Amino acid sequence: MATEAPPPPRNGTETTGPVQPTTEQFIEVQAGEEFGELRRTYRSFAFPLTIAFIAWYLLYVLLSNYAGGFMGTKLFGNINVALVLGLGQFATTFLIAWLYSRHAAGRLDPKAEAIKARMEADA
């Protein structure tokens, strides 16, 4: 398994590379405004989409259990409402993953990288 972390020092020798920040530095950064903004940016995207997807999934389950006639309605050929909504669950999952990937790359990763670079420089 490959990792970006340097190997541990051997026989008292030190490794080159960024120095690991202390616990106090992590706590200080976590309490800072910049980290709070990063967390708000993440939550403002993740929480609403998670709630929406769970509601969409529960709607599908409830319709499957209690609205059999509606779910069995044929749309064309042997394709019914249940199949379309079921495939919609997969499509929605991939859509949310793609949207999150774009959101993270555009808004979360730059902020996280800035925090990381600052912590490594201060360590």
N, C-alpha and C positions, 0 to 999 in steps of 0.2 A: 504494500500500500504506500503510495507516494504522498509526501507532505511537504509543505513549504517551510516548516519549522526546521531550524538548524539542529544537528544532532547534539546530544548533551556533551558537555566538556569531558575530556578523558585525562586522567592523571593530573588534574589541577590546571590544565591548559584552558584558556578561554576561547570561545568561538567568536567569529566576526559576525556582524549583522546588527540589526536593531536591538536595543536593550529593552528587556521586558519592563513595562511600567510597574510601579508598586501598587499594592492594594489601595493605599490612600489616594493615589492618582486616579485609579479607576472610580473610586467613590466620589471624588471631586468632580470628575467629568460627568458621571451619572447625575449628579445634583445640578449640573450646569444647564444654562438656558439652551445651548446648542443641542445637547443630547435630548432635552425635553422637546425641542422642535422636531428632531428626527423621529422621536417616538410618536408625537402627534401626527406627523405626516404619514407614518405607517398605519396608525390606528384609524385615521380618517379615511383611509382606503380599505383596509382589511375588514374592519368591523361591519360597515354597511354591506359590503359584498357578501360576507359570511352570513349575516342575518338574512339577506335577500335570497341567497342560495338555499339556506335551510328552509325558509318559508316556501320556496318553489318546490323543494323536494317533498316537504310535508304535504303540500297541496296535491302533488302527484300521488303520494301514498294514500291520502284520504280519498281522492277521486277513485283510485283503484279499488279501495275497500267499500266505499259507500255509493259510488255512482257508476256501477257496472254497465248500466244501459248506455250512459253517455260515453264511457271509455270504449265500449264495444261498437260505437257508431263507425260504420265504414266510410272512409273518405274517398278512396278509389281502389278498385280491385280488392285485394285482401289486406290493405293497409287501413288500420283503424286509428282512432284518436289515441288509444293507449300506446301503440307503437310509436307514433309521432312524438308524443310527450316523453316517452322513455328515451328515444334517441335524442330528444332535446336536452335531457339530463346530461348525456355525454357531451353534447355540443357546448352546453353551458359550462361544464367543468373545464374543457379545453379553452374556452373563451376567457374565463376568469384567470386561468393560469397564464395565458398570453398577456392579458391586461396587466396582471401583477408583475410579470417580467418586465414589461415596458415601464411601468410605474417605478419599480425598484431601480432599473438602470438609469432612468432619467432624474429621479428625485431622491431616492434613498441612498444609493451607492455613492454619489458624489459627497453627500453630507457625512456619511459614515467614513469614507476615505479621508476626508479633511480632519475628522476627529482622530482617526487612527494616526495619520501623519503627525499631527500636533502632539499626540501622546508619545509617539516614538522619538520625536525631536526633544521633548522635555525630559525624557527618562534618562 
